[in-house]
């Protein structure tokens, strides 16, 4: 049993995104208490009565709940953000031709593929469709099977093309329920074949899904943490400007302000890094599920 994979699917993978947001909230509250010199004697007495164990238990339960909420539907939002960044890079790279005209051509080719028509694939289409599609990436998956997999794999998914994407005519429609429901059906078929396939393939499928949900939860934890930290940083800057040279604890104020700046810069960098790589991560999840689904039918 791989403890790391198990952790991402269960307590660790759920609790970490929530714990990040809880820690940032606590940091913001402590900063407010420090700057406004609030009376915390009652809070100290409550902590003494309850003990560290009670405080840690409450923090864990809150982190688990917050992490569960962050992971619910986070993957689609982060995937869309990732697609936006990838497409922006693609648009910037189109120097010799009109990017808008080329994108219209590629969209026509994509629609023809989804409708099951034979169409010539223009240069650059593969790079564009890899970036442009959103979950569950029907045109890219069909293209990938024909390019990088044995012919029998491509033929197998051709027979399921109607479920994957037939009749879809645009990017927004490609985000519709039909492709997602087929993707969920594939996962259920894999789970039903567990006694025959063994745990290895099932573990890979669940691990790929857990990685997607984990990083999506971390992304939104960073996003909401910045919503706390940026106003806090602004308040600290104003407070330091008003009290500079007039307060005995100005060194501590400067330290807290510097720490907040560093944390914000780190969170922004991590958030951007996750967004740029999330598309690849979720494509890996879809690849794993479809390939396992093929193995299920091959062995039946």
Secondary structure, DSSP 8 states (H G I E B T S, - for coil): --HHHHHHHSHHHHHHHHHHHHHHHHHHHHHHHHHHT---HHHHHHHHHHHHHHHHHHHHHHHHHHHHHHHSSHHHHHHHHHHHHHHHHHHHH--SS-HHHHHHHHHHHHHHHHTT------TTHHHHHHHH--TT-HHHHHHHHHHHS-HHHHHHHHTTHHHHTTT--SHHHHTSHHHHHHHHHHHHHHHHTHHHH-HHHHHHHHHHHHHHHHHHHHHHHHHHHHHHHHHHHHHHHHHHHHHTTT-TTHHHHHHHHHHHHHHHHHHHHHHHHHHHHHHHHHHHHHHHHHHHHHHHHH--
